[in-house]
């Protein structure tokens, strides 16, 4: 039986842009444009009648702007959304607001309709949005903030190629009081601070680049700085340690160093996931966490940009369960809940 095509609704007030986007979307055999809307009110009716799997959404529209519509949509009828809007001086603010409201991705239109080649990423972003599912509305995250987490549980994440978008997808649904979370993402030094700022703009918890001696605590997400290994102190697991030791698996920071430190310091209280990335960094450390009794997850092949690190971990027997990207956030948070909360769920 042939796989059903993904139904796409295009929302944009420009007929020319709707046509250009439809051409790009339908160049992918897995996608089908089922309808169009020129404003938020038309979009509301089209969503009711056409039941699309995903929508593309312009921000600058008459009668109701896209951000206002996005907030209402995610509260009343959550659906995967890819924002496609014009470039402005406020692009960073628009992207941050759209992602925080629940959009899966934010793309910017070519200047002067320069050509469909500038939209090459659109089909893949649409499919990623569907894989991730509709993000939780802000009210849902507020309800999650009331969940009680086991204070001994820590979350560890490792990623490389494709990891930036994967981490945004996972972390933007974390509640404000999430368990202490530590991340190694392989990326050039000049992008680390920008990445932390981007996460901080779309996540409820506090996100920052780690500094030596910082406290690892609930509601805080720490990213390893470039050129330095980050680990959890075995003597005092509430403290971050940064070390200028040789690279491991060719990387500094190394996911293996972080994961291994977690296994050594808190053992069964580790909850870890290895996301998309090239190579094998993190696989050995993930296995050590599993051997210590912790929970170990890995992104599956279908949703990984590069199925390298998760594949090696899976082949080593380090993974409790490979999961699509859209299921990883919940799978990380669930084992961190207090015993009473887990029994009730």
TORNUZA-46108 format. One line per 2 residues: their letters; for each residue x, y, z of N, C-alpha, C. Coordinates in Angstrom, 1 decimal. Example, Ala and Ser with C-alpha at 12.3 -4.5 7.8 and 13.67 -1.06 7.14 Angstrom:
TORNUZA-46108
as	13.2:-5.7:7.8:12.3:-4.5:7.8:13.2:-3.3:7.8; 12.8:-2.2:7.1:13.7:-1.1:7.1:12.9:0.0:7.9 .
***
This chain:
TORNUZA-46108
xx	0.8:-1.2:0.0:0.0:0.0:0.0:0.9:1.3:0.0; 0.6:2.2:-0.9:1.4:3.4:-1.0:1.2:4.3:0.3 .
xx	2.3:4.9:0.6:2.2:5.8:1.8:1.4:7.0:1.5; 0.5:7.4:2.4:-0.3:8.6:2.3:0.6:9.9:2.3 .
xx	0.3:10.7:1.3:1.0:12.0:1.2:0.6:12.9:2.4; 1.6:13.7:2.8:1.3:14.7:3.9:0.5:15.9:3.3 .
xx	-0.6:16.2:3.9:-1.5:17.3:3.5:-1.0:18.6:4.0; -0.8:19.6:3.1:-0.2:20.9:3.5:-1.2:22.0:3.1 .
xx	-1.5:22.9:4.1:-2.2:24.1:3.8:-1.3:25.3:3.8; -1.4:26.1:2.8:-0.5:27.3:2.6:-1.3:28.5:3.0 .
xx	-0.8:29.3:4.0:-1.5:30.5:4.4:-0.6:31.7:4.1; -1.0:32.5:3.2:-0.2:33.7:2.8:-1.1:34.6:2.0 .
xx	-1.0:35.9:2.3:-1.8:36.9:1.6:-1.4:37.2:0.2; -0.3:36.7:-0.3:0.2:37.0:-1.6:-0.1:35.7:-2.5 .
xx	-0.9:36.0:-3.6:-1.2:34.9:-4.5:0.1:34.4:-5.2; 1.0:35.3:-5.5:2.2:34.9:-6.1:3.1:34.0:-5.2 .
xx	3.1:34.4:-4.0:3.9:33.6:-3.0:3.3:32.2:-2.8; 1.9:32.2:-2.7:1.2:30.9:-2.6:1.6:30.0:-3.7 .
xx	1.6:30.5:-4.9:1.9:29.7:-6.1:3.4:29.2:-6.1; 4.3:30.1:-5.7:5.7:29.7:-5.6:5.9:28.6:-4.6 .
xx	5.3:28.8:-3.4:5.4:27.8:-2.3:4.8:26.5:-2.7; 3.6:26.5:-3.4:3.0:25.3:-3.8:3.9:24.5:-4.8 .
xx	4.5:25.2:-5.7:5.4:24.6:-6.6:6.6:23.9:-5.9; 7.1:24.5:-4.9:8.3:23.9:-4.2:7.8:22.8:-3.3 .
xx	6.7:22.9:-2.7:6.2:21.8:-1.8:5.8:20.6:-2.6; 5.1:20.8:-3.7:4.7:19.6:-4.5:5.8:19.0:-5.4 .
xx	7.0:19.6:-5.3:8.1:19.0:-6.0:8.6:17.8:-5.2; 8.1:17.7:-3.9:8.4:16.5:-3.1:7.3:15.5:-3.2 .
xx	7.5:14.3:-3.6:6.4:13.3:-3.8:5.7:12.9:-2.5; 6.3:13.2:-1.4:5.6:12.9:-0.1:4.6:14.0:0.4 .
xx	4.6:15.1:-0.3:3.8:16.2:0.1:2.7:16.6:-0.9; 1.6:17.1:-0.4:0.4:17.4:-1.3:-0.2:18.7:-0.7 .
xx	-0.3:19.7:-1.6:-1.0:21.0:-1.1:-2.5:20.8:-1.3; -3.2:20.8:-0.2:-4.6:20.6:-0.2:-5.5:21.8:-0.2 .
xx	-4.8:23.0:0.0:-5.6:24.2:0.0:-4.7:25.4:0.3; -5.4:26.6:0.2:-4.7:27.9:0.4:-5.7:28.8:1.2 .
xx	-5.1:29.7:1.9:-5.8:30.8:2.6:-5.0:32.1:2.5; -5.8:33.2:2.4:-5.1:34.5:2.3:-5.1:35.3:3.5 .
xx	-5.8:34.8:4.6:-5.7:35.5:5.9:-6.1:34.5:7.0; -6.0:34.9:8.2:-6.2:34.0:9.3:-7.7:33.5:9.4 .
xx	-8.6:34.3:8.9:-10.0:33.9:9.0:-10.3:32.8:7.9; -9.7:33.0:6.7:-9.8:31.9:5.7:-9.1:30.7:6.2 .
xx	-8.0:30.8:6.9:-7.2:29.7:7.3:-8.0:28.9:8.3; -8.7:29.6:9.2:-9.5:28.9:10.2:-10.5:28.0:9.6 .
xx	-11.2:28.5:8.6:-12.2:27.7:7.9:-11.6:26.5:7.1; -10.4:26.8:6.5:-9.7:25.8:5.7:-9.2:24.6:6.6 .
xx	-8.8:25.0:7.7:-8.3:23.9:8.7:-9.5:23.0:9.1; -10.6:23.6:9.3:-11.8:22.9:9.7:-12.2:21.9:8.6 .
xx	-12.3:22.4:7.4:-12.8:21.6:6.3:-11.8:20.7:5.6; -10.5:21.1:5.6:-9.5:20.3:4.9:-8.7:19.4:5.8 .
xx	-8.7:19.6:7.1:-8.0:18.8:8.1:-6.5:18.5:7.6; -5.7:19.6:7.4:-4.3:19.4:6.9:-3.5:18.7:8.0 .
xx	-2.4:18.1:7.6:-1.4:17.6:8.5:-0.5:18.7:9.1; -0.3:19.7:8.3:0.7:20.8:8.6:0.3:22.0:7.9 .
xx	0.6:23.2:8.4:0.3:24.5:7.7:1.6:25.3:7.6; 1.8:26.0:6.5:2.8:27.1:6.4:2.1:28.4:6.7 .
xx	2.7:29.2:7.5:2.0:30.4:8.0:2.9:31.7:7.7; 2.3:32.7:7.1:2.9:34.0:6.9:2.6:34.8:8.2 .
xx	3.5:35.7:8.5:3.3:36.6:9.7:2.6:37.9:9.4; 3.0:38.5:8.3:2.4:39.8:7.9:1.2:39.6:7.0 .
xx	0.0:39.6:7.6:-1.3:39.4:6.9:-2.3:40.4:7.4; -3.3:40.7:6.5:-4.4:41.6:6.9:-5.3:41.0:7.9 .
xx	-6.0:41.9:8.6:-7.0:41.5:9.6:-6.5:40.9:10.9; -5.6:39.9:10.8:-5.0:39.3:12.0:-3.6:38.9:11.6 .
xx	-2.6:39.3:12.4:-1.3:39.0:12.1:-1.0:37.5:12.4; 0.0:36.9:11.8:0.3:35.5:11.9:0.6:35.1:13.4 .
xx	1.3:35.9:14.1:1.7:35.5:15.5:0.4:35.4:16.4; -0.5:36.3:16.2:-1.8:36.2:16.9:-2.5:35.0:16.6 .
xx	-2.6:34.7:15.3:-3.3:33.5:14.8:-2.6:32.2:15.3; -1.2:32.2:15.3:-0.5:31.1:15.8:-0.8:30.8:17.3 .
xx	-0.9:31.8:18.1:-1.2:31.7:19.5:-2.6:31.0:19.7; -3.6:31.5:18.9:-4.9:31.0:19.0:-5.0:29.5:18.5 .
xx	-4.3:29.3:17.4:-4.2:28.0:16.8:-3.7:26.9:17.8; -2.6:27.2:18.4:-1.9:26.3:19.3:-2.7:26.1:20.6 .
xx	-3.5:27.0:20.9:-4.4:26.9:22.1:-5.7:26.1:21.8; -6.2:26.3:20.6:-7.5:25.8:20.3:-7.5:24.5:19.4 .
xx	-6.5:24.5:18.5:-6.5:23.4:17.6:-5.0:23.1:17.2; -4.2:22.6:18.1:-2.8:22.4:17.8:-2.5:21.6:16.6 .
xx	-1.6:22.1:15.7:-1.2:21.4:14.5:0.2:21.9:14.2; 1.0:21.0:13.5:2.3:21.4:13.1:2.3:22.6:12.2 .
xx	3.2:23.6:12.5:3.2:24.9:11.8:4.7:25.2:11.4; 4.9:25.6:10.1:6.1:26.1:9.7:5.9:27.6:9.3 .
xx	6.5:28.5:9.9:6.3:29.9:9.6:7.2:30.2:8.4; 6.6:30.9:7.4:7.4:31.3:6.2:7.0:32.8:6.0 .
xx	7.9:33.7:6.3:7.6:35.1:6.3:8.7:36.0:5.7; 8.4:37.3:5.6:9.3:38.2:4.9:10.5:38.5:5.8 .
xx	11.6:38.8:5.2:12.8:39.3:6.0:12.5:40.7:6.5; 12.8:41.0:7.7:12.6:42.4:8.3:13.8:42.6:9.2 .
xx	13.9:43.8:9.8:14.9:44.1:10.8:14.6:43.4:12.1; 13.4:42.9:12.2:13.0:42.2:13.5:13.0:40.7:13.3 .
xx	13.8:40.1:12.4:13.8:38.7:12.1:14.0:37.8:13.4; 15.0:38.2:14.2:15.3:37.4:15.3:14.2:37.4:16.3 .
xx	13.5:38.6:16.5:12.4:38.6:17.4:11.2:37.8:16.9; 11.0:37.9:15.6:9.9:37.1:15.0:10.1:35.6:15.1 .
xx	11.3:35.2:14.8:11.6:33.8:14.9:11.5:33.3:16.4; 12.0:34.1:17.3:11.9:33.7:18.7:10.5:33.6:19.2 .
xx	9.7:34.6:18.8:8.3:34.6:19.2:7.5:33.4:18.6; 7.8:33.1:17.3:7.1:32.1:16.6:7.4:30.7:17.2 .
xx	8.7:30.5:17.5:9.1:29.2:18.1:8.5:29.1:19.5; 8.5:30.1:20.2:8.0:30.1:21.6:6.5:29.8:21.6 .
xx	5.8:30.3:20.6:4.3:30.0:20.5:4.0:28.6:20.0; 5.1:27.9:19.5:4.8:26.5:19.1:5.1:26.2:17.6 .
xx	5.6:27.1:16.8:6.0:26.8:15.4:7.2:25.9:15.5; 7.2:24.9:14.5:8.3:24.0:14.4:9.6:24.6:13.8 .
xx	9.4:25.5:12.8:10.5:26.1:12.2:10.0:27.5:11.7; 11.0:28.3:11.4:10.8:29.7:10.9:11.7:29.9:9.7 .
xx	11.2:30.1:8.5:12.0:30.3:7.3:11.6:31.7:6.8; 12.5:32.3:6.1:12.3:33.7:5.6:12.3:33.7:4.0 .
xx	11.3:34.4:3.5:11.1:34.4:2.1:12.3:35.0:1.3; 12.5:34.6:0.1:13.6:35.2:-0.7:13.2:36.6:-1.0 .
xx	14.2:37.5:-1.0:14.0:38.9:-1.3:13.6:39.1:-2.8; 12.5:39.8:-3.0:12.1:40.0:-4.3:11.7:38.8:-5.1 .
xx	11.3:37.7:-4.4:10.9:36.5:-5.1:12.1:36.0:-6.0; 13.3:35.9:-5.4:14.5:35.7:-6.2:14.5:34.3:-6.8 .
xx	13.6:33.4:-6.3:13.6:32.1:-7.0:13.3:31.0:-6.0; 12.7:29.9:-6.6:12.3:28.8:-5.7:13.5:28.1:-5.1 .
xx	14.7:28.2:-5.7:15.9:27.5:-5.1:16.1:28.0:-3.7; 15.7:29.2:-3.3:15.9:29.7:-1.9:15.0:29.0:-0.9 .
xx	14.0:28.2:-1.5:13.1:27.5:-0.6:13.4:26.0:-0.6; 14.6:25.6:-1.0:14.9:24.2:-1.0:14.7:23.5:0.3 .
xx	14.8:24.2:1.4:14.7:23.6:2.7:13.3:23.4:3.1; 12.3:24.0:2.4:10.9:24.0:2.9:10.3:22.6:2.9 .
xx	10.4:21.7:1.9:9.8:20.4:2.0:10.4:19.6:3.2; 11.7:19.7:3.5:12.2:18.9:4.6:11.7:19.5:5.9 .
xx	11.7:20.8:6.0:11.2:21.4:7.3:9.7:21.1:7.5; 8.9:21.0:6.5:7.5:20.6:6.6:7.4:19.1:7.2 .
xx	8.3:18.3:6.6:8.2:16.9:7.1:8.7:16.7:8.5; 9.8:17.5:8.8:10.3:17.5:10.2:9.2:18.0:11.2 .
xx	8.4:19.0:10.8:7.4:19.5:11.6:6.3:18.4:11.9; 6.0:17.7:10.9:5.0:16.6:11.1:5.6:15.5:12.0 .
xx	6.8:15.2:11.8:7.5:14.2:12.7:7.5:14.6:14.1; 7.7:15.9:14.3:7.7:16.4:15.7:6.4:16.5:16.3 .
xx	5.3:16.7:15.5:4.0:16.8:16.0:3.8:18.3:16.5; 2.5:18.6:16.8:2.2:19.9:17.3:2.8:20.2:18.6 .
xx	3.4:21.3:18.7:4.0:21.7:20.0:2.9:22.0:21.0; 3.3:21.9:22.3:2.3:22.2:23.4:2.1:23.7:23.4 .
xx	0.9:24.1:23.7:0.5:25.5:23.9:1.1:26.0:25.2; 1.4:27.3:25.3:1.9:27.8:26.5:1.2:27.4:27.8 .
xx	-0.2:27.3:27.7:-1.0:26.9:28.8:-0.6:25.5:29.3; -0.4:24.6:28.3:0.0:23.2:28.6:1.3:23.2:29.3 .
xx	2.3:24.0:28.9:3.5:24.1:29.6:3.4:24.6:31.0; 2.5:25.5:31.2:2.2:26.0:32.5:1.7:24.9:33.4 .
xx	0.8:24.1:32.9:0.3:22.9:33.7:1.5:22.0:34.0; 2.4:21.8:33.1:3.5:20.9:33.3:4.4:21.5:34.5 .
xx	4.4:22.8:34.6:5.3:23.4:35.7:4.8:23.0:37.0; 3.6:22.4:37.2:3.1:22.0:38.5:3.6:20.5:38.7 .
xx	4.1:19.9:37.8:4.6:18.5:37.9:5.8:18.5:38.9; 5.8:17.5:39.8:6.9:17.3:40.7:7.9:16.4:40.2 .
xx	9.2:16.8:40.1:10.2:16.0:39.6:11.1:15.5:40.8; 11.6:14.3:40.6:12.6:13.7:41.6:13.9:14.6:41.6 .
xx	14.2:15.2:42.7:15.4:16.1:42.7:16.7:15.5:42.4; 16.8:14.1:42.4:18.0:13.4:42.2:18.2:13.2:40.7 .
xx	17.2:13.3:39.9:17.3:13.0:38.5:17.9:14.1:37.7; 18.8:13.8:36.8:19.5:14.7:35.9:19.3:14.3:34.4 .
xx	19.1:15.2:33.5:19.0:14.9:32.1:20.3:15.3:31.4; 20.7:14.4:30.5:22.0:14.6:29.7:21.6:14.4:28.2 .
xx	22.1:15.4:27.4:21.8:15.3:26.0:23.1:15.5:25.2; 23.3:14.8:24.1:24.4:14.9:23.2:24.0:14.9:21.8 .
xx	24.6:15.8:21.0:24.2:15.9:19.6:25.3:16.5:18.8; 25.3:16.3:17.4:26.2:16.9:16.5:25.5:17.4:15.3 .
xx	25.8:16.9:14.1:25.2:17.4:12.9:23.7:17.3:13.0; 23.0:18.4:12.7:21.5:18.4:12.8:21.0:18.6:14.2 .
xx	21.9:18.7:15.2:21.5:18.7:16.6:20.8:20.0:17.0; 21.1:21.1:16.4:20.6:22.4:16.8:19.1:22.4:16.7 .
xx	18.5:22.1:15.6:17.0:22.0:15.4:16.5:20.9:16.3; 17.2:19.8:16.4:16.7:18.7:17.3:16.6:19.1:18.7 .
xx	17.6:19.8:19.2:17.5:20.3:20.6:16.4:21.3:20.8; 16.2:22.2:19.9:15.1:23.2:20.0:13.8:22.4:20.1 .
xx	13.6:21.4:19.3:12.4:20.6:19.3:12.2:19.9:20.6; 13.2:19.4:21.2:13.1:18.7:22.5:12.9:19.7:23.6 .
xx	13.7:20.7:23.7:13.7:21.5:24.9:12.6:22.6:25.0; 12.0:22.9:23.9:11.0:24.0:23.9:9.8:23.5:24.6 .
xx	9.6:22.2:24.8:8.4:21.7:25.6:8.8:21.4:27.0; 10.0:21.6:27.4:10.4:21.4:28.8:9.7:22.4:29.7 .
xx	9.1:22.0:30.9:8.5:23.0:31.8:9.6:23.8:32.5; 9.2:24.9:33.1:10.1:25.8:33.7:10.9:25.2:34.8 .
xx	10.3:24.2:35.5:10.9:23.6:36.6:11.6:22.2:36.2; 12.0:22.1:35.0:12.5:20.9:34.5:13.7:20.4:35.3 .
xx	14.0:19.1:35.3:15.2:18.6:36.0:16.5:19.2:35.5; 17.5:19.3:36.3:18.8:19.8:35.8:19.2:19.1:34.5 .
xx	19.6:19.9:33.5:19.8:19.4:32.1:21.2:19.9:31.6; 22.0:19.0:31.1:23.3:19.3:30.6:23.5:18.8:29.2 .
xx	24.0:19.7:28.3:24.1:19.4:26.9:25.5:19.6:26.3; 25.9:18.6:25.5:27.0:18.8:24.6:26.5:18.8:23.2 .
xx	26.7:19.9:22.5:26.4:20.1:21.1:27.7:20.5:20.3; 28.1:19.6:19.4:29.3:20.0:18.6:29.0:21.1:17.7 .
xx	29.7:22.3:17.9:29.5:23.4:17.0:30.7:24.4:17.1; 30.9:25.2:16.1:32.0:26.2:16.2:31.8:27.2:17.4 .
xx	32.9:27.7:17.9:32.9:28.5:19.1:32.0:29.7:18.9; 32.0:30.4:17.7:31.3:31.6:17.5:29.8:31.5:17.6 .
xx	29.3:30.2:17.5:27.9:30.0:17.5:27.3:29.6:18.8; 28.1:29.2:19.8:27.6:28.6:21.0:26.8:29.6:21.8 .
xx	27.3:30.9:22.0:26.5:31.9:22.7:25.2:32.2:22.0; 25.2:32.3:20.6:24.0:32.5:19.9:23.0:31.4:20.0 .
xx	23.5:30.2:20.1:22.6:29.0:20.2:22.0:29.1:21.6; 22.7:29.4:22.6:22.2:29.5:24.0:21.1:30.6:24.0 .
xx	21.4:31.7:23.4:20.4:32.8:23.4:19.1:32.4:22.6; 19.3:31.6:21.5:18.1:31.1:20.8:17.3:30.2:21.7 .
xx	17.9:29.3:22.3:17.2:28.4:23.2:16.5:29.1:24.3; 17.2:30.1:24.9:16.7:30.8:26.0:15.4:31.6:25.6 .
xx	15.3:32.0:24.3:14.2:32.7:23.8:13.0:31.9:23.6; 13.1:30.6:23.4:12.0:29.7:23.1:11.7:28.7:24.2 .
xx	12.5:28.6:25.2:12.3:27.6:26.3:11.9:28.3:27.6; 11.1:27.5:28.3:10.6:28.0:29.6:11.7:28.0:30.7 .
xx	12.6:27.0:30.8:13.7:27.0:31.7:14.7:28.0:31.3; 15.7:28.3:32.2:16.8:29.2:31.9:17.9:28.4:31.2 .
xx	18.4:29.0:30.1:19.4:28.3:29.3:20.6:29.2:29.2; 21.8:28.6:29.4:23.1:29.4:29.4:24.2:28.5:29.1 .
xx	25.3:29.1:28.6:26.6:28.4:28.4:27.2:28.2:29.8; 27.7:27.0:30.1:28.2:26.6:31.4:29.5:27.4:31.8 .
xx	29.6:27.7:33.0:30.9:28.2:33.6:31.3:27.3:34.7; 32.6:27.1:34.9:33.1:26.2:36.0:32.5:26.6:37.4 .
xx	32.0:25.7:38.1:31.5:25.9:39.4:30.1:26.3:39.5; 29.4:26.4:38.3:28.0:26.7:38.3:27.2:25.6:39.0 .
xx	26.1:25.9:39.5:25.2:24.9:40.2:24.3:24.3:39.1; 24.2:22.9:39.2:23.3:22.2:38.4:22.0:22.1:39.2 .
xx	21.0:22.7:38.7:19.7:22.8:39.5:18.5:22.7:38.6; 17.4:22.5:39.3:16.1:22.4:38.6:15.8:23.7:37.9 .
xx	15.2:23.6:36.7:14.9:24.8:35.9:16.1:25.4:35.2; 17.2:24.7:35.1:18.4:25.3:34.5:18.9:24.3:33.4 .
xx	19.2:24.8:32.2:19.8:24.0:31.1:21.1:24.6:30.8; 22.2:23.8:30.9:23.5:24.2:30.7:24.1:23.6:29.4 .
xx	24.8:24.4:28.6:25.4:24.0:27.4:26.9:24.0:27.5; 27.6:23.0:27.2:29.1:23.0:27.3:29.7:24.0:26.4 .
xx	30.6:24.8:26.9:31.3:25.8:26.1:32.3:25.1:25.1; 32.6:25.8:24.0:33.5:25.3:23.0:34.9:25.1:23.6 .
xx	35.6:24.0:23.2:37.0:23.9:23.6:37.2:23.4:25.0; 36.1:23.0:25.7:36.3:22.6:27.1:35.3:21.4:27.4 .
xx	35.8:20.4:28.0:35.0:19.3:28.4:34.1:19.7:29.6; 32.9:19.3:29.6:32.0:19.6:30.7:31.6:18.3:31.4 .
xx	31.7:18.3:32.7:31.3:17.0:33.4:30.7:17.4:34.8; 30.0:16.4:35.3:29.4:16.5:36.6:30.4:16.1:37.7 .
xx	30.5:16.9:38.7:31.5:16.5:39.8:31.0:15.3:40.5; 31.9:14.3:40.7:31.6:13.1:41.4:31.5:13.4:42.9 .
xx	32.3:14.3:43.4:32.4:14.7:44.8:31.1:15.5:45.2; 30.7:16.4:44.3:29.5:17.2:44.6:28.7:17.3:43.3 .
xx	27.7:16.3:43.1:26.9:16.3:41.8:26.1:17.5:41.5; 26.1:18.5:42.4:25.3:19.7:42.1:26.2:20.8:41.5 .
xx	27.5:20.4:41.1:28.4:21.4:40.6:28.9:20.9:39.2; 29.0:21.9:38.3:29.6:21.7:37.0:31.1:21.8:37.0 .
xx	31.8:21.0:36.4:33.3:21.1:36.2:33.6:21.2:34.8; 34.5:22.1:34.4:35.0:22.3:33.1:36.5:22.0:33.1 .
xx	36.9:21.2:32.1:38.3:20.7:32.0:38.9:20.9:30.7; 40.2:21.3:30.7:40.9:21.5:29.4:41.8:20.3:29.2 .
xx	41.2:19.2:29.0:41.9:18.0:28.7:41.9:17.7:27.2; 42.7:16.7:26.7:42.7:16.4:25.3:41.3:16.0:24.8 .
xx	41.1:16.2:23.5:39.8:15.8:22.9:39.6:14.3:23.0; 38.3:14.0:23.1:37.9:12.6:23.1:37.0:12.3:21.9 .
xx	37.3:11.3:21.2:36.7:11.0:19.9:36.8:12.2:18.9; 37.9:13.0:19.1:38.1:14.1:18.2:37.4:15.3:18.6 .
xx	36.7:15.3:19.8:35.9:16.5:20.2:36.2:17.0:21.6; 36.1:18.3:21.7:36.2:18.9:23.0:35.3:20.2:23.0 .
xx	34.2:20.1:23.6:33.6:19.1:24.5:33.2:17.8:23.9; 33.3:16.8:24.7:32.9:15.4:24.2:31.6:15.0:24.9 .
xx	30.7:14.4:24.2:29.5:13.8:24.8:29.9:12.7:25.7; 30.9:11.8:25.3:31.3:10.7:26.1:31.8:11.2:27.5 .
xx	32.5:12.3:27.6:33.0:12.8:28.9:31.8:13.2:29.8; 30.8:13.9:29.2:29.6:14.3:30.0:28.9:13.1:30.4 .
xx	28.5:12.2:29.5:27.7:11.0:29.9:28.4:10.1:30.9; 29.7:9.9:30.7:30.5:9.1:31.7:30.5:9.7:33.1 .
xx	30.7:11.0:33.1:30.7:11.7:34.4:29.3:11.5:35.1; 28.2:11.5:34.3:26.9:11.3:34.9:26.8:9.9:35.5 .
xx	27.2:8.9:34.7:27.2:7.6:35.2:28.0:7.4:36.5; 29.2:8.0:36.5:30.0:7.9:37.7:29.5:8.6:38.9 .
xx	28.8:9.8:38.7:28.4:10.6:39.8:27.0:10.3:40.4; 26.1:10.0:39.5:24.7:9.7:40.0:24.1:8.4:39.5 .
xx	24.8:7.7:38.7:24.4:6.3:38.3:22.9:6.2:37.8; 22.1:5.5:38.5:20.7:5.2:38.0:19.9:6.4:37.9 .
xx	20.3:7.6:38.4:19.5:8.8:38.3:19.7:9.6:37.1; 20.6:9.0:36.2:20.8:9.7:34.9:19.6:9.3:33.9 .
xx	19.2:10.3:33.1:18.3:10.1:32.0:18.9:10.8:30.8; 19.3:10.0:29.8:20.2:10.6:28.7:19.6:10.2:27.4 .
xx	19.9:11.1:26.4:19.5:10.9:25.0:20.6:11.3:24.1; 20.9:10.5:23.1:21.9:10.8:22.1:21.1:11.1:20.8 .
xx	21.3:12.3:20.3:20.5:12.8:19.1:21.4:12.7:17.9; 20.8:13.2:16.8:21.4:13.1:15.5:22.9:13.6:15.5 .
xx	23.7:13.0:14.7:25.1:13.4:14.6:26.0:12.4:14.0; 27.1:12.9:13.4:28.1:12.0:12.7:29.1:11.5:13.7 .
xx	29.6:10.3:13.5:30.6:9.7:14.3:30.1:8.8:15.4; 30.9:8.7:16.5:30.5:7.8:17.6:30.5:8.4:18.9 .
xx	30.8:9.7:19.0:30.9:10.4:20.3:29.6:10.2:21.1; 29.7:9.8:22.3:28.5:9.6:23.2:28.0:8.2:23.4 .
xx	28.4:7.3:22.4:27.9:5.9:22.5:28.4:5.2:23.7; 29.7:5.3:23.9:30.4:4.6:25.1:29.8:5.2:26.4 .
xx	29.7:6.5:26.5:29.1:7.1:27.7:27.7:6.7:28.0; 26.9:6.6:26.9:25.5:6.2:27.0:25.4:4.8:27.5 .
xx	26.3:3.9:27.1:26.3:2.5:27.5:26.7:2.5:29.0; 27.6:3.3:29.5:27.9:3.4:30.9:26.8:3.8:31.7 .
xx	26.0:4.7:31.2:24.8:5.1:31.9:23.8:4.0:32.0; 23.6:3.3:30.9:22.7:2.1:31.0:23.2:1.1:32.0 .
xx	24.5:0.8:32.0:25.0:-0.2:32.9:24.9:0.2:34.3; 24.8:1.5:34.5:24.7:2.1:35.9:23.2:2.1:36.3 .
xx	22.3:1.7:35.4:20.9:1.7:35.8:20.1:2.9:35.3; 20.7:3.8:34.6:20.0:5.0:34.1:19.2:4.7:32.9 .
xx	18.4:5.7:32.5:17.5:5.6:31.3:18.3:6.1:30.1; 18.3:5.3:29.0:19.1:5.7:27.8:18.2:5.7:26.5 .
xx	18.2:6.8:25.8:17.4:6.9:24.6:18.3:7.4:23.5; 17.8:7.1:22.3:18.5:7.6:21.1:17.5:8.0:20.0 .
xx	17.8:9.0:19.2:17.0:9.4:18.1:17.0:8.3:17.1; 15.8:8.0:16.4:15.8:6.9:15.4:16.3:7.4:14.1 .
xx	16.5:6.5:13.2:17.2:6.8:11.9:16.3:7.7:11.1; 15.0:7.4:11.1:14.1:8.2:10.2:14.1:9.7:10.5 .
xx	14.2:10.1:11.7:14.2:11.5:12.0:15.5:12.1:12.2; 16.6:11.4:12.2:17.9:11.9:12.3:18.4:12.5:11.0 .
xx	19.1:13.7:11.1:19.7:14.3:9.9:20.9:13.4:9.5; 21.7:13.0:10.5:22.8:12.0:10.3:22.7:10.9:11.3 .
xx	22.4:9.7:10.9:22.3:8.6:11.8:23.6:7.9:12.1; 24.5:8.7:12.8:25.8:8.2:13.1:25.9:7.8:14.6 .
xx	26.0:8.8:15.4:26.1:8.6:16.9:25.0:7.7:17.4; 23.7:8.0:17.1:22.7:7.1:17.6:22.8:5.6:17.1 .
xx	23.3:5.5:15.9:23.4:4.1:15.3:24.5:3.3:16.0; 25.6:4.0:16.3:26.7:3.3:17.0:26.2:2.9:18.4 .
xx	25.6:3.8:19.1:25.1:3.5:20.4:24.1:2.3:20.4; 23.2:2.3:19.4:22.2:1.2:19.3:22.9:-0.1:19.0 .
xx	23.9:-0.1:18.2:24.7:-1.3:17.8:25.5:-1.8:19.0; 25.9:-0.9:19.9:26.6:-1.3:21.1:25.8:-1.8:22.2 .
xx	24.5:-1.8:22.1:23.6:-2.2:23.1:23.4:-1.1:24.2; 23.7:0.1:23.9:23.7:1.2:24.9:22.3:1.9:25.0 .
xx	21.3:1.5:24.1:20.1:2.2:24.1:18.9:1.4:24.6; 18.2:1.9:25.5:16.9:1.3:26.0:15.9:1.3:24.9 .
xx	15.8:2.4:24.2:14.8:2.5:23.1:15.1:3.6:22.2; 15.2:3.3:20.8:15.3:4.4:19.8:13.9:5.0:19.6 .
xx	13.9:6.3:19.5:12.6:7.0:19.4:12.6:8.1:18.3; 11.5:8.4:17.6:11.4:9.5:16.8:11.6:10.8:17.6 .
xx	12.1:11.8:16.9:12.4:13.1:17.6:11.2:13.6:18.5; 10.0:13.5:17.9:8.9:14.1:18.5:8.5:13.4:19.8 .
xx	9.0:12.3:20.1:8.7:11.5:21.4:9.7:11.6:22.4; 10.9:12.2:22.1:12.0:12.2:23.0:11.8:13.1:24.3 .
xx	11.2:14.2:24.1:11.0:15.1:25.3:10.2:14.4:26.4; 9.1:13.9:26.0:8.3:13.2:27.0:9.0:12.0:27.6 .
xx	9.7:11.3:26.8:10.4:10.1:27.3:11.6:10.5:28.2; 12.1:11.7:28.1:13.1:12.2:29.0:12.5:12.6:30.4 .
xx	11.3:13.3:30.3:10.7:13.9:31.5:10.0:12.8:32.3; 9.4:11.8:31.7:8.5:10.9:32.4:9.3:10.2:33.5 .
xx	10.5:9.6:33.3:11.2:8.9:34.3:11.7:9.8:35.4; 11.7:11.1:35.2:12.2:12.1:36.2:11.1:12.5:37.2 .
xx	9.9:12.1:36.9:8.8:12.5:37.8:8.9:11.8:39.1; 8.4:12.5:40.1:8.4:11.8:41.5:7.6:10.5:41.4 .
xx	7.9:9.6:42.3:7.3:8.3:42.4:5.8:8.5:42.4; 5.2:9.4:43.1:3.8:9.6:43.2:3.2:10.0:41.9 .
xx	3.9:10.9:41.2:3.4:11.3:39.9:3.5:10.2:38.8; 4.5:9.4:38.9:4.6:8.3:37.9:3.5:7.2:38.2 .
xx	3.2:7.0:39.4:2.2:6.0:39.8:0.8:6.5:39.3; 0.6:7.8:39.2:-0.7:8.3:38.8:-0.8:8.4:37.3 .
x	0.3:8.4:36.6:0.2:8.5:35.2:0.0:7.2:34.4 .
***
